[in-house]
Amino acid sequence: MFEVLKEKYQKNFVRKDQLLRYVMLGKITQEEYQKIINGGEK
């Protein structure tokens, strides 16, 4: 799930608020969320 969301975020298919929803649902961790948004900035 992490890799899929990371790729989607980098392609601007997913927003930060949507990623936070995945954190709340337990699909990704808070740490993974940080990795996505910090590594995915253009």
mmCIF entry with sequence, helices, sheets and N, C-alpha, C, O atoms, coordinates in Angstrom:
data_MODEL
# 
_entry.id   MODEL 
# 
_entity.id                         1 
_entity.type                       polymer 
_entity.pdbx_number_of_molecules   1 
# 
_entity_poly.entity_id                      1 
_entity_poly.type                           'polypeptide(L)' 
_entity_poly.nstd_linkage                   no 
_entity_poly.nstd_monomer                   no 
_entity_poly.pdbx_seq_one_letter_code       MFEVLKEKYQKNFVRKDQLLRYVMLGKITQEEYQKIINGGEK 
_entity_poly.pdbx_seq_one_letter_code_can   MFEVLKEKYQKNFVRKDQLLRYVMLGKITQEEYQKIINGGEK 
_entity_poly.pdbx_strand_id                 A 
# 
loop_
_entity_poly_seq.entity_id 
_entity_poly_seq.num 
_entity_poly_seq.mon_id 
_entity_poly_seq.hetero 
1 1  MET n 
1 2  PHE n 
1 3  GLU n 
1 4  VAL n 
1 5  LEU n 
1 6  LYS n 
1 7  GLU n 
1 8  LYS n 
1 9  TYR n 
1 10 GLN n 
1 11 LYS n 
1 12 ASN n 
1 13 PHE n 
1 14 VAL n 
1 15 ARG n 
1 16 LYS n 
1 17 ASP n 
1 18 GLN n 
1 19 LEU n 
1 20 LEU n 
1 21 ARG n 
1 22 TYR n 
1 23 VAL n 
1 24 MET n 
1 25 LEU n 
1 26 GLY n 
1 27 LYS n 
1 28 ILE n 
1 29 THR n 
1 30 GLN n 
1 31 GLU n 
1 32 GLU n 
1 33 TYR n 
1 34 GLN n 
1 35 LYS n 
1 36 ILE n 
1 37 ILE n 
1 38 ASN n 
1 39 GLY n 
1 40 GLY n 
1 41 GLU n 
1 42 LYS n 
# 
_struct_asym.id          A 
_struct_asym.entity_id   1 
# 
loop_
_struct_conf.conf_type_id 
_struct_conf.id 
_struct_conf.pdbx_PDB_helix_id 
_struct_conf.beg_label_comp_id 
_struct_conf.beg_label_asym_id 
_struct_conf.beg_label_seq_id 
_struct_conf.pdbx_beg_PDB_ins_code 
_struct_conf.end_label_comp_id 
_struct_conf.end_label_asym_id 
_struct_conf.end_label_seq_id 
_struct_conf.pdbx_end_PDB_ins_code 
_struct_conf.beg_auth_comp_id 
_struct_conf.beg_auth_asym_id 
_struct_conf.beg_auth_seq_id 
_struct_conf.end_auth_comp_id 
_struct_conf.end_auth_asym_id 
_struct_conf.end_auth_seq_id 
_struct_conf.pdbx_PDB_helix_class 
_struct_conf.details 
_struct_conf.pdbx_PDB_helix_length 
HELX_P HELX_P1 AA1 PHE A 2  ? GLN A 10 ? PHE A 2  GLN A 10 1 ? 9  
HELX_P HELX_P2 AA2 LYS A 16 ? MET A 24 ? LYS A 16 MET A 24 1 ? 9  
HELX_P HELX_P3 AA3 GLN A 30 ? GLY A 39 ? GLN A 30 GLY A 39 1 ? 10 
# 
_struct_conf_type.id          HELX_P 
_struct_conf_type.criteria    ? 
_struct_conf_type.reference   ? 
# 
loop_
_atom_site.group_PDB 
_atom_site.id 
_atom_site.type_symbol 
_atom_site.label_atom_id 
_atom_site.label_alt_id 
_atom_site.label_comp_id 
_atom_site.label_asym_id 
_atom_site.label_entity_id 
_atom_site.label_seq_id 
_atom_site.pdbx_PDB_ins_code 
_atom_site.Cartn_x 
_atom_site.Cartn_y 
_atom_site.Cartn_z 
_atom_site.occupancy 
_atom_site.B_iso_or_equiv 
_atom_site.pdbx_formal_charge 
_atom_site.auth_seq_id 
_atom_site.auth_comp_id 
_atom_site.auth_asym_id 
_atom_site.auth_atom_id 
_atom_site.pdbx_PDB_model_num 
ATOM 1   N N  . MET A 1 1  ? 0.829  -1.189 0.000   1.00 0.00 ? 1  MET A N  1 
ATOM 2   C CA . MET A 1 1  ? 0.000  0.000  0.000   1.00 0.00 ? 1  MET A CA 1 
ATOM 3   C C  . MET A 1 1  ? 0.875  1.255  0.000   1.00 0.00 ? 1  MET A C  1 
ATOM 4   O O  . MET A 1 1  ? 0.575  2.231  -0.688  1.00 0.00 ? 1  MET A O  1 
ATOM 5   N N  . PHE A 1 2  ? 1.959  1.218  0.780   1.00 0.00 ? 2  PHE A N  1 
ATOM 6   C CA . PHE A 1 2  ? 2.862  2.369  0.875   1.00 0.00 ? 2  PHE A CA 1 
ATOM 7   C C  . PHE A 1 2  ? 3.413  2.777  -0.495  1.00 0.00 ? 2  PHE A C  1 
ATOM 8   O O  . PHE A 1 2  ? 3.363  3.948  -0.871  1.00 0.00 ? 2  PHE A O  1 
ATOM 9   N N  . GLU A 1 3  ? 3.933  1.804  -1.224  1.00 0.00 ? 3  GLU A N  1 
ATOM 10  C CA . GLU A 1 3  ? 4.541  2.093  -2.531  1.00 0.00 ? 3  GLU A CA 1 
ATOM 11  C C  . GLU A 1 3  ? 3.515  2.636  -3.520  1.00 0.00 ? 3  GLU A C  1 
ATOM 12  O O  . GLU A 1 3  ? 3.804  3.553  -4.289  1.00 0.00 ? 3  GLU A O  1 
ATOM 13  N N  . VAL A 1 4  ? 2.319  2.064  -3.492  1.00 0.00 ? 4  VAL A N  1 
ATOM 14  C CA . VAL A 1 4  ? 1.252  2.500  -4.394  1.00 0.00 ? 4  VAL A CA 1 
ATOM 15  C C  . VAL A 1 4  ? 0.880  3.961  -4.101  1.00 0.00 ? 4  VAL A C  1 
ATOM 16  O O  . VAL A 1 4  ? 0.770  4.779  -5.014  1.00 0.00 ? 4  VAL A O  1 
ATOM 17  N N  . LEU A 1 5  ? 0.690  4.271  -2.820  1.00 0.00 ? 5  LEU A N  1 
ATOM 18  C CA . LEU A 1 5  ? 0.308  5.638  -2.447  1.00 0.00 ? 5  LEU A CA 1 
ATOM 19  C C  . LEU A 1 5  ? 1.429  6.626  -2.712  1.00 0.00 ? 5  LEU A C  1 
ATOM 20  O O  . LEU A 1 5  ? 1.178  7.766  -3.105  1.00 0.00 ? 5  LEU A O  1 
ATOM 21  N N  . LYS A 1 6  ? 2.661  6.196  -2.500  1.00 0.00 ? 6  LYS A N  1 
ATOM 22  C CA . LYS A 1 6  ? 3.815  7.061  -2.763  1.00 0.00 ? 6  LYS A CA 1 
ATOM 23  C C  . LYS A 1 6  ? 3.851  7.448  -4.236  1.00 0.00 ? 6  LYS A C  1 
ATOM 24  O O  . LYS A 1 6  ? 4.044  8.615  -4.577  1.00 0.00 ? 6  LYS A O  1 
ATOM 25  N N  . GLU A 1 7  ? 3.667  6.469  -5.098  1.00 0.00 ? 7  GLU A N  1 
ATOM 26  C CA . GLU A 1 7  ? 3.676  6.727  -6.537  1.00 0.00 ? 7  GLU A CA 1 
ATOM 27  C C  . GLU A 1 7  ? 2.516  7.636  -6.946  1.00 0.00 ? 7  GLU A C  1 
ATOM 28  O O  . GLU A 1 7  ? 2.688  8.550  -7.752  1.00 0.00 ? 7  GLU A O  1 
ATOM 29  N N  . LYS A 1 8  ? 1.341  7.377  -6.385  1.00 0.00 ? 8  LYS A N  1 
ATOM 30  C CA . LYS A 1 8  ? 0.175  8.199  -6.709  1.00 0.00 ? 8  LYS A CA 1 
ATOM 31  C C  . LYS A 1 8  ? 0.357  9.636  -6.236  1.00 0.00 ? 8  LYS A C  1 
ATOM 32  O O  . LYS A 1 8  ? -0.050 10.576 -6.918  1.00 0.00 ? 8  LYS A O  1 
ATOM 33  N N  . TYR A 1 9  ? 0.978  9.805  -5.053  1.00 0.00 ? 9  TYR A N  1 
ATOM 34  C CA . TYR A 1 9  ? 1.225  11.150 -4.533  1.00 0.00 ? 9  TYR A CA 1 
ATOM 35  C C  . TYR A 1 9  ? 2.207  11.892 -5.432  1.00 0.00 ? 9  TYR A C  1 
ATOM 36  O O  . TYR A 1 9  ? 2.014  13.074 -5.719  1.00 0.00 ? 9  TYR A O  1 
ATOM 37  N N  . GLN A 1 10 ? 3.244  11.217 -5.870  1.00 0.00 ? 10 GLN A N  1 
ATOM 38  C CA . GLN A 1 10 ? 4.243  11.844 -6.741  1.00 0.00 ? 10 GLN A CA 1 
ATOM 39  C C  . GLN A 1 10 ? 3.637  12.263 -8.074  1.00 0.00 ? 10 GLN A C  1 
ATOM 40  O O  . GLN A 1 10 ? 4.100  13.217 -8.697  1.00 0.00 ? 10 GLN A O  1 
ATOM 41  N N  . LYS A 1 11 ? 2.608  11.555 -8.508  1.00 0.00 ? 11 LYS A N  1 
ATOM 42  C CA . LYS A 1 11 ? 1.940  11.885 -9.775  1.00 0.00 ? 11 LYS A CA 1 
ATOM 43  C C  . LYS A 1 11 ? 0.753  12.830 -9.561  1.00 0.00 ? 11 LYS A C  1 
ATOM 44  O O  . LYS A 1 11 ? 0.005  13.123 -10.493 1.00 0.00 ? 11 LYS A O  1 
ATOM 45  N N  . ASN A 1 12 ? 0.592  13.301 -8.322  1.00 0.00 ? 12 ASN A N  1 
ATOM 46  C CA . ASN A 1 12 ? -0.496 14.213 -7.947  1.00 0.00 ? 12 ASN A CA 1 
ATOM 47  C C  . ASN A 1 12 ? -1.880 13.592 -8.108  1.00 0.00 ? 12 ASN A C  1 
ATOM 48  O O  . ASN A 1 12 ? -2.850 14.295 -8.391  1.00 0.00 ? 12 ASN A O  1 
ATOM 49  N N  . PHE A 1 13 ? -1.971 12.274 -7.929  1.00 0.00 ? 13 PHE A N  1 
ATOM 50  C CA . PHE A 1 13 ? -3.268 11.602 -7.973  1.00 0.00 ? 13 PHE A CA 1 
ATOM 51  C C  . PHE A 1 13 ? -3.902 11.552 -6.583  1.00 0.00 ? 13 PHE A C  1 
ATOM 52  O O  . PHE A 1 13 ? -5.103 11.317 -6.448  1.00 0.00 ? 13 PHE A O  1 
ATOM 53  N N  . VAL A 1 14 ? -3.079 11.778 -5.542  1.00 0.00 ? 14 VAL A N  1 
ATOM 54  C CA . VAL A 1 14 ? -3.549 11.724 -4.159  1.00 0.00 ? 14 VAL A CA 1 
ATOM 55  C C  . VAL A 1 14 ? -3.040 12.968 -3.430  1.00 0.00 ? 14 VAL A C  1 
ATOM 56  O O  . VAL A 1 14 ? -1.890 13.374 -3.599  1.00 0.00 ? 14 VAL A O  1 
ATOM 57  N N  . ARG A 1 15 ? -3.920 13.569 -2.613  1.00 0.00 ? 15 ARG A N  1 
ATOM 58  C CA . ARG A 1 15 ? -3.546 14.760 -1.830  1.00 0.00 ? 15 ARG A CA 1 
ATOM 59  C C  . ARG A 1 15 ? -3.143 14.347 -0.408  1.00 0.00 ? 15 ARG A C  1 
ATOM 60  O O  . ARG A 1 15 ? -3.369 13.212 0.012   1.00 0.00 ? 15 ARG A O  1 
ATOM 61  N N  . LYS A 1 16 ? -2.538 15.297 0.323   1.00 0.00 ? 16 LYS A N  1 
ATOM 62  C CA . LYS A 1 16 ? -2.104 15.027 1.698   1.00 0.00 ? 16 LYS A CA 1 
ATOM 63  C C  . LYS A 1 16 ? -3.273 14.640 2.589   1.00 0.00 ? 16 LYS A C  1 
ATOM 64  O O  . LYS A 1 16 ? -3.149 13.737 3.417   1.00 0.00 ? 16 LYS A O  1 
ATOM 65  N N  . ASP A 1 17 ? -4.408 15.315 2.429   1.00 0.00 ? 17 ASP A N  1 
ATOM 66  C CA . ASP A 1 17 ? -5.565 14.986 3.274   1.00 0.00 ? 17 ASP A CA 1 
ATOM 67  C C  . ASP A 1 17 ? -6.066 13.566 2.998   1.00 0.00 ? 17 ASP A C  1 
ATOM 68  O O  . ASP A 1 17 ? -6.562 12.893 3.901   1.00 0.00 ? 17 ASP A O  1 
ATOM 69  N N  . GLN A 1 18 ? -5.936 13.117 1.758   1.00 0.00 ? 18 GLN A N  1 
ATOM 70  C CA . GLN A 1 18 ? -6.339 11.756 1.430   1.00 0.00 ? 18 GLN A CA 1 
ATOM 71  C C  . GLN A 1 18 ? -5.369 10.747 2.051   1.00 0.00 ? 18 GLN A C  1 
ATOM 72  O O  . GLN A 1 18 ? -5.782 9.686  2.518   1.00 0.00 ? 18 GLN A O  1 
ATOM 73  N N  . LEU A 1 19 ? -4.085 11.086 2.052   1.00 0.00 ? 19 LEU A N  1 
ATOM 74  C CA . LEU A 1 19 ? -3.095 10.209 2.687   1.00 0.00 ? 19 LEU A CA 1 
ATOM 75  C C  . LEU A 1 19 ? -3.355 10.092 4.185   1.00 0.00 ? 19 LEU A C  1 
ATOM 76  O O  . LEU A 1 19 ? -3.204 9.017  4.764   1.00 0.00 ? 19 LEU A O  1 
ATOM 77  N N  . LEU A 1 20 ? -3.748 11.201 4.810   1.00 0.00 ? 20 LEU A N  1 
ATOM 78  C CA . LEU A 1 20 ? -4.045 11.169 6.242   1.00 0.00 ? 20 LEU A CA 1 
ATOM 79  C C  . LEU A 1 20 ? -5.225 10.246 6.538   1.00 0.00 ? 20 LEU A C  1 
ATOM 80  O O  . LEU A 1 20 ? -5.272 9.618  7.595   1.00 0.00 ? 20 LEU A O  1 
ATOM 81  N N  . ARG A 1 21 ? -6.157 10.163 5.626   1.00 0.00 ? 21 ARG A N  1 
ATOM 82  C CA . ARG A 1 21 ? -7.290 9.251  5.791   1.00 0.00 ? 21 ARG A CA 1 
ATOM 83  C C  . ARG A 1 21 ? -6.795 7.798  5.817   1.00 0.00 ? 21 ARG A C  1 
ATOM 84  O O  . ARG A 1 21 ? -7.294 6.983  6.592   1.00 0.00 ? 21 ARG A O  1 
ATOM 85  N N  . TYR A 1 22 ? -5.818 7.483  4.970   1.00 0.00 ? 22 TYR A N  1 
ATOM 86  C CA . TYR A 1 22 ? -5.234 6.140  4.976   1.00 0.00 ? 22 TYR A CA 1 
ATOM 87  C C  . TYR A 1 22 ? -4.535 5.858  6.304   1.00 0.00 ? 22 TYR A C  1 
ATOM 88  O O  . TYR A 1 22 ? -4.552 4.727  6.789   1.00 0.00 ? 22 TYR A O  1 
ATOM 89  N N  . VAL A 1 23 ? -3.925 6.881  6.889   1.00 0.00 ? 23 VAL A N  1 
ATOM 90  C CA . VAL A 1 23 ? -3.290 6.721  8.203   1.00 0.00 ? 23 VAL A CA 1 
ATOM 91  C C  . VAL A 1 23 ? -4.364 6.402  9.240   1.00 0.00 ? 23 VAL A C  1 
ATOM 92  O O  . VAL A 1 23 ? -4.200 5.484  10.043  1.00 0.00 ? 23 VAL A O  1 
ATOM 93  N N  . MET A 1 24 ? -5.469 7.164  9.224   1.00 0.00 ? 24 MET A N  1 
ATOM 94  C CA . MET A 1 24 ? -6.547 6.947  10.182  1.00 0.00 ? 24 MET A CA 1 
ATOM 95  C C  . MET A 1 24 ? -7.164 5.560  10.037  1.00 0.00 ? 24 MET A C  1 
ATOM 96  O O  . MET A 1 24 ? -7.589 4.957  11.022  1.00 0.00 ? 24 MET A O  1 
ATOM 97  N N  . LEU A 1 25 ? -7.210 5.061  8.813   1.00 0.00 ? 25 LEU A N  1 
ATOM 98  C CA . LEU A 1 25 ? -7.784 3.738  8.563   1.00 0.00 ? 25 LEU A CA 1 
ATOM 99  C C  . LEU A 1 25 ? -6.798 2.602  8.862   1.00 0.00 ? 25 LEU A C  1 
ATOM 100 O O  . LEU A 1 25 ? -7.160 1.426  8.819   1.00 0.00 ? 25 LEU A O  1 
ATOM 101 N N  . GLY A 1 26 ? -5.547 2.974  9.168   1.00 0.00 ? 26 GLY A N  1 
ATOM 102 C CA . GLY A 1 26 ? -4.546 1.970  9.508   1.00 0.00 ? 26 GLY A CA 1 
ATOM 103 C C  . GLY A 1 26 ? -3.909 1.295  8.298   1.00 0.00 ? 26 GLY A C  1 
ATOM 104 O O  . GLY A 1 26 ? -3.278 0.246  8.430   1.00 0.00 ? 26 GLY A O  1 
ATOM 105 N N  . LYS A 1 27 ? -4.073 1.893  7.124   1.00 0.00 ? 27 LYS A N  1 
ATOM 106 C CA . LYS A 1 27 ? -3.496 1.309  5.907   1.00 0.00 ? 27 LYS A CA 1 
ATOM 107 C C  . LYS A 1 27 ? -2.013 1.642  5.771   1.00 0.00 ? 27 LYS A C  1 
ATOM 108 O O  . LYS A 1 27 ? -1.241 0.850  5.230   1.00 0.00 ? 27 LYS A O  1 
ATOM 109 N N  . ILE A 1 28 ? -1.616 2.820  6.264   1.00 0.00 ? 28 ILE A N  1 
ATOM 110 C CA . ILE A 1 28 ? -0.206 3.209  6.322   1.00 0.00 ? 28 ILE A CA 1 
ATOM 111 C C  . ILE A 1 28 ? 0.052  3.829  7.697   1.00 0.00 ? 28 ILE A C  1 
ATOM 112 O O  . ILE A 1 28 ? -0.878 4.276  8.369   1.00 0.00 ? 28 ILE A O  1 
ATOM 113 N N  . THR A 1 29 ? 1.310  3.852  8.103   1.00 0.00 ? 29 THR A N  1 
ATOM 114 C CA . THR A 1 29 ? 1.651  4.436  9.405   1.00 0.00 ? 29 THR A CA 1 
ATOM 115 C C  . THR A 1 29 ? 1.927  5.925  9.250   1.00 0.00 ? 29 THR A C  1 
ATOM 116 O O  . THR A 1 29 ? 2.076  6.434  8.139   1.00 0.00 ? 29 THR A O  1 
ATOM 117 N N  . GLN A 1 30 ? 1.993  6.608  10.379  1.00 0.00 ? 30 GLN A N  1 
ATOM 118 C CA . GLN A 1 30 ? 2.328  8.035  10.374  1.00 0.00 ? 30 GLN A CA 1 
ATOM 119 C C  . GLN A 1 30 ? 3.729  8.230  9.802   1.00 0.00 ? 30 GLN A C  1 
ATOM 120 O O  . GLN A 1 30 ? 3.983  9.201  9.091   1.00 0.00 ? 30 GLN A O  1 
ATOM 121 N N  . GLU A 1 31 ? 4.629  7.313  10.112  1.00 0.00 ? 31 GLU A N  1 
ATOM 122 C CA . GLU A 1 31 ? 5.999  7.377  9.597   1.00 0.00 ? 31 GLU A CA 1 
ATOM 123 C C  . GLU A 1 31 ? 6.015  7.239  8.072   1.00 0.00 ? 31 GLU A C  1 
ATOM 124 O O  . GLU A 1 31 ? 6.743  7.955  7.385   1.00 0.00 ? 31 GLU A O  1 
ATOM 125 N N  . GLU A 1 32 ? 5.211  6.321  7.556   1.00 0.00 ? 32 GLU A N  1 
ATOM 126 C CA . GLU A 1 32 ? 5.130  6.144  6.101   1.00 0.00 ? 32 GLU A CA 1 
ATOM 127 C C  . GLU A 1 32 ? 4.534  7.383  5.443   1.00 0.00 ? 32 GLU A C  1 
ATOM 128 O O  . GLU A 1 32 ? 4.965  7.792  4.365   1.00 0.00 ? 32 GLU A O  1 
ATOM 129 N N  . TYR A 1 33 ? 3.543  7.976  6.098   1.00 0.00 ? 33 TYR A N  1 
ATOM 130 C CA . TYR A 1 33 ? 2.947  9.219  5.600   1.00 0.00 ? 33 TYR A CA 1 
ATOM 131 C C  . TYR A 1 33 ? 4.017  10.301 5.453   1.00 0.00 ? 33 TYR A C  1 
ATOM 132 O O  . TYR A 1 33 ? 4.085  10.982 4.430   1.00 0.00 ? 33 TYR A O  1 
ATOM 133 N N  . GLN A 1 34 ? 4.853  10.454 6.485   1.00 0.00 ? 34 GLN A N  1 
ATOM 134 C CA . GLN A 1 34 ? 5.924  11.457 6.456   1.00 0.00 ? 34 GLN A CA 1 
ATOM 135 C C  . GLN A 1 34 ? 6.901  11.175 5.321   1.00 0.00 ? 34 GLN A C  1 
ATOM 136 O O  . GLN A 1 34 ? 7.341  12.094 4.630   1.00 0.00 ? 34 GLN A O  1 
ATOM 137 N N  . LYS A 1 35 ? 7.238  9.903  5.132   1.00 0.00 ? 35 LYS A N  1 
ATOM 138 C CA . LYS A 1 35 ? 8.160  9.530  4.055   1.00 0.00 ? 35 LYS A CA 1 
ATOM 139 C C  . LYS A 1 35 ? 7.581  9.896  2.693   1.00 0.00 ? 35 LYS A C  1 
ATOM 140 O O  . LYS A 1 35 ? 8.297  10.369 1.810   1.00 0.00 ? 35 LYS A O  1 
ATOM 141 N N  . ILE A 1 36 ? 6.275  9.671  2.530   1.00 0.00 ? 36 ILE A N  1 
ATOM 142 C CA . ILE A 1 36 ? 5.623  9.978  1.263   1.00 0.00 ? 36 ILE A CA 1 
ATOM 143 C C  . ILE A 1 36 ? 5.644  11.470 0.984   1.00 0.00 ? 36 ILE A C  1 
ATOM 144 O O  . ILE A 1 36 ? 6.042  11.901 -0.098  1.00 0.00 ? 36 ILE A O  1 
ATOM 145 N N  . ILE A 1 37 ? 5.211  12.267 1.972   1.00 0.00 ? 37 ILE A N  1 
ATOM 146 C CA . ILE A 1 37 ? 5.111  13.711 1.708   1.00 0.00 ? 37 ILE A CA 1 
ATOM 147 C C  . ILE A 1 37 ? 6.470  14.394 1.653   1.00 0.00 ? 37 ILE A C  1 
ATOM 148 O O  . ILE A 1 37 ? 6.631  15.381 0.935   1.00 0.00 ? 37 ILE A O  1 
ATOM 149 N N  . ASN A 1 38 ? 7.453  13.888 2.400   1.00 0.00 ? 38 ASN A N  1 
ATOM 150 C CA . ASN A 1 38 ? 8.783  14.499 2.362   1.00 0.00 ? 38 ASN A CA 1 
ATOM 151 C C  . ASN A 1 38 ? 9.553  14.091 1.123   1.00 0.00 ? 38 ASN A C  1 
ATOM 152 O O  . ASN A 1 38 ? 10.316 14.890 0.580   1.00 0.00 ? 38 ASN A O  1 
ATOM 153 N N  . GLY A 1 39 ? 9.370  12.871 0.671   1.00 0.00 ? 39 GLY A N  1 
ATOM 154 C CA . GLY A 1 39 ? 10.079 12.372 -0.499  1.00 0.00 ? 39 GLY A CA 1 
ATOM 155 C C  . GLY A 1 39 ? 9.354  12.660 -1.791  1.00 0.00 ? 39 GLY A C  1 
ATOM 156 O O  . GLY A 1 39 ? 9.930  12.548 -2.873  1.00 0.00 ? 39 GLY A O  1 
ATOM 157 N N  . GLY A 1 40 ? 8.091  13.031 -1.684  1.00 0.00 ? 40 GLY A N  1 
ATOM 158 C CA . GLY A 1 40 ? 7.287  13.215 -2.878  1.00 0.00 ? 40 GLY A CA 1 
ATOM 159 C C  . GLY A 1 40 ? 7.158  14.640 -3.365  1.00 0.00 ? 40 GLY A C  1 
ATOM 160 O O  . GLY A 1 40 ? 6.539  14.893 -4.399  1.00 0.00 ? 40 GLY A O  1 
ATOM 161 N N  . GLU A 1 41 ? 7.741  15.580 -2.622  1.00 0.00 ? 41 GLU A N  1 
ATOM 162 C CA . GLU A 1 41 ? 7.643  16.974 -3.042  1.00 0.00 ? 41 GLU A CA 1 
ATOM 163 C C  . GLU A 1 41 ? 8.442  17.229 -4.302  1.00 0.00 ? 41 GLU A C  1 
ATOM 164 O O  . GLU A 1 41 ? 9.540  16.703 -4.480  1.00 0.00 ? 41 GLU A O  1 
ATOM 165 N N  . LYS A 1 42 ? 7.875  18.040 -5.165  1.00 0.00 ? 42 LYS A N  1 
ATOM 166 C CA . LYS A 1 42 ? 8.567  18.349 -6.431  1.00 0.00 ? 42 LYS A CA 1 
ATOM 167 C C  . LYS A 1 42 ? 9.165  19.734 -6.381  1.00 0.00 ? 42 LYS A C  1 
ATOM 168 O O  . LYS A 1 42 ? 9.786  20.174 -7.349  1.00 0.00 ? 42 LYS A O  1 
# 
